[in-house]
Amino acid sequence: MGANELSAQLWRERELMEMLLFKLDEQQLLLSAGRARWIHYATREVEQVLDRIRQTGLGRAVEVAALADEWGADDDATLAQLIEHAPTDAWREVFSEHLRAMTQLADEIAQQRDANELQLRAAVRATQEAIAGLGAGPGEYTAGGTAARGDAAPRILDTDL
């Protein structure tokens, strides 16, 4: 364990963050092209990359704790705190670059995620308007999953779409 291992772990995490940004970009392209048929595949791929990032984050936490112990920092030190304890300028520079790149990637990912969410909401709204324009309701279902037939039974509606 040491600085080399942590740096390698950070490279893997950066690559996964770039892959996530790519997958979000793919999702956005599908939404822009109106290719809703493939959105569930793109969403699944985003979720798979997120799972890999979570796993890599656990590995990073182990490496940070080991290096923090070696460099005299707290076991739960952040990367920024670890940079402050680096014994050489070279390691400060290496880890500062990792931190800068990962912060930039996180910002780009957040922007792309927000843009995709807006497009998804617009697509849902357009679908609801199209259904309403047909003159037929989208249908309602009972708690048991059967179609409701104009009865006055209470309904549970998810209004947070």
C-alpha positions as CSV (number, residue, x, y, z in Angstrom):
1,M,0.0,0.0,0.0
2,G,1.2,3.5,-0.6
3,A,1.0,6.6,-2.8
4,N,1.5,4.6,-6.1
5,E,-1.4,2.3,-5.3
6,L,-3.7,5.3,-4.4
7,S,-2.7,7.1,-7.6
8,A,-3.5,4.0,-9.6
9,Q,-6.9,3.7,-7.8
10,L,-7.6,7.4,-8.6
11,W,-6.8,6.8,-12.3
12,R,-9.3,3.9,-12.4
13,E,-11.9,6.1,-10.7
14,R,-11.3,8.9,-13.2
15,E,-11.7,6.5,-16.1
16,L,-15.0,5.3,-14.7
17,M,-16.1,8.9,-14.3
18,E,-15.3,9.6,-17.9
19,M,-17.2,6.5,-18.9
20,L,-20.2,7.7,-16.9
21,L,-20.0,11.1,-18.7
22,F,-19.9,9.2,-22.0
23,K,-23.0,7.1,-21.0
24,L,-24.9,10.2,-20.0
25,D,-23.9,11.8,-23.3
26,E,-25.3,8.7,-25.1
27,Q,-28.5,9.0,-23.1
28,Q,-28.8,12.6,-24.1
29,L,-28.3,11.9,-27.8
30,L,-31.0,9.2,-27.6
31,L,-33.4,11.7,-26.0
32,S,-32.6,14.4,-28.5
33,A,-33.2,12.1,-31.4
34,G,-36.5,10.9,-29.9
35,R,-35.3,7.4,-29.6
36,A,-37.1,6.6,-26.4
37,R,-37.1,2.9,-27.3
38,W,-33.5,2.6,-26.3
39,I,-33.5,4.8,-23.2
40,H,-33.9,1.9,-20.8
41,Y,-30.7,0.3,-22.1
42,A,-28.8,3.6,-21.8
43,T,-30.1,4.0,-18.2
44,R,-29.1,0.5,-17.3
45,E,-25.5,1.2,-18.6
46,V,-25.4,4.4,-16.5
47,E,-26.4,2.4,-13.4
48,Q,-23.8,-0.2,-14.2
49,V,-21.0,2.4,-14.4
50,L,-22.4,4.0,-11.1
51,D,-22.1,0.6,-9.4
52,R,-18.5,0.2,-10.6
53,I,-17.7,3.7,-9.3
54,R,-19.2,2.8,-5.9
55,Q,-17.0,-0.3,-5.8
56,T,-13.9,1.7,-6.8
57,G,-14.7,4.3,-4.2
58,L,-14.6,1.7,-1.5
59,G,-11.1,0.6,-2.7
60,R,-10.0,4.2,-2.7
61,A,-11.2,4.6,0.9
62,V,-9.0,1.7,1.9
63,E,-6.0,3.1,0.0
64,V,-6.5,6.6,1.5
65,A,-6.7,5.2,5.0
66,A,-3.4,3.2,4.5
67,L,-1.6,6.2,3.0
68,A,-3.0,8.6,5.6
69,D,-1.5,6.3,8.3
70,E,1.8,6.3,6.5
71,W,1.9,10.1,6.1
72,G,0.6,10.9,9.5
73,A,-2.9,12.2,8.5
74,D,-6.3,11.1,10.0
75,D,-7.6,7.7,8.7
76,D,-10.7,9.4,7.3
77,A,-8.7,12.2,5.6
78,T,-10.0,13.6,2.3
79,L,-7.8,13.8,-0.7
80,A,-7.3,17.5,-0.1
81,Q,-6.2,16.8,3.5
82,L,-3.9,14.0,2.2
83,I,-2.3,16.5,-0.2
84,E,-1.4,18.7,2.8
85,H,0.4,15.8,4.4
86,A,2.3,14.7,1.3
87,P,6.0,14.3,2.0
88,T,7.2,15.7,-1.3
89,D,6.1,18.3,-3.9
90,A,5.9,15.6,-6.5
91,W,3.2,13.7,-4.6
92,R,1.4,17.0,-3.8
93,E,1.3,17.7,-7.5
94,V,0.2,14.2,-8.6
95,F,-2.7,14.2,-6.1
96,S,-3.6,17.8,-6.7
97,E,-4.0,17.0,-10.4
98,H,-6.2,13.9,-9.6
99,L,-8.3,16.1,-7.3
100,R,-8.6,18.9,-10.0
101,A,-9.5,16.4,-12.7
102,M,-12.1,14.5,-10.6
103,T,-13.7,17.8,-9.5
104,Q,-14.0,18.9,-13.1
105,L,-15.5,15.5,-14.1
106,A,-18.0,15.6,-11.3
107,D,-19.1,19.1,-12.4
108,E,-19.5,17.9,-16.0
109,I,-21.4,14.8,-14.8
110,A,-23.8,16.9,-12.7
111,Q,-24.5,19.2,-15.6
112,Q,-25.1,16.4,-18.1
113,R,-27.3,14.6,-15.5
114,D,-29.4,17.7,-15.0
115,A,-29.8,18.3,-18.7
116,N,-30.9,14.7,-19.2
117,E,-33.4,15.0,-16.4
118,L,-34.9,18.1,-18.0
119,Q,-35.2,16.2,-21.3
120,L,-36.8,13.2,-19.7
121,R,-39.3,15.4,-17.9
122,A,-40.2,17.1,-21.2
123,A,-40.6,13.7,-22.9
124,V,-43.0,12.5,-20.1
125,R,-45.0,15.7,-20.4
126,A,-45.2,15.4,-24.1
127,T,-46.4,11.8,-23.8
128,Q,-49.0,12.8,-21.3
129,E,-50.2,15.6,-23.5
130,A,-50.4,13.2,-26.5
131,I,-52.5,10.8,-24.5
132,A,-54.8,13.5,-23.3
133,G,-55.2,14.7,-26.9
134,L,-56.5,11.3,-27.9
135,G,-59.5,11.8,-25.8
136,A,-58.9,8.6,-23.9
137,G,-57.5,8.6,-20.4
138,P,-54.3,6.6,-19.7
139,G,-56.3,4.2,-17.6
140,E,-56.2,3.6,-13.9
141,Y,-55.4,0.5,-11.9
142,T,-56.4,-0.8,-8.5
143,A,-53.9,-1.7,-5.8
144,G,-54.2,-5.3,-7.0
145,G,-53.1,-4.4,-10.5
146,T,-56.5,-4.8,-12.2
147,A,-58.0,-2.2,-14.4
148,A,-60.4,0.1,-12.6
149,R,-63.8,0.4,-14.1
150,G,-65.2,3.9,-13.3
151,D,-65.7,3.0,-9.7
152,A,-65.1,5.7,-7.0
153,A,-62.5,3.7,-5.2
154,P,-59.6,5.8,-3.8
155,R,-56.5,6.0,-6.0
156,I,-52.8,6.4,-5.2
157,L,-51.1,8.7,-7.7
158,D,-47.4,9.4,-7.9
159,T,-47.2,13.2,-8.5
160,D,-43.4,13.4,-8.2
161,L,-42.5,12.5,-11.8
